[in-house]
Amino acid sequence: MSTAAGGAAPAVRDNAAASRLEAGAGGELGYAEYLLAPGTITFTHTRVPASARGHGVGTQLIEAGLELARRRGLKVIPKCPFFATYMRTHPETHELLALEGRKFLDAPGT
């Protein structure tokens, strides 16, 4: 899986053996970890190297993860706060939410 656009954004690949999406950034590796269960994909943790922050690597990982869910017909549980924040602010992704994933979109502190 590659989401590089014109070479500007890092390529994102699905490292299924490690249950994570990976994107090389500045010689370091950013990743979004996930757990698969029947009918769902749970995103648990996203890490973007400090040297790559602010360059869209995290967004590329999220968008690749949501596309993976769409292609496989999976519903999303965004336990990772980064995924939850993205989905909260992008209503077009809400159709991907699993019922149990909706609680993660509640505003912090509610």
Buried (B, 14 or more C-beta within 10 A) or exposed (E): BEBEEEEEBBBBBBEEEEBBBBBBBEEBBBBBBBEEEEEBBBBBBBBBBEEBEEBBBBBBBBBBBBBBBEEEEBBBBBBBBBBBBBBBEEEEBEEBBBEEBEEBBEEEEE
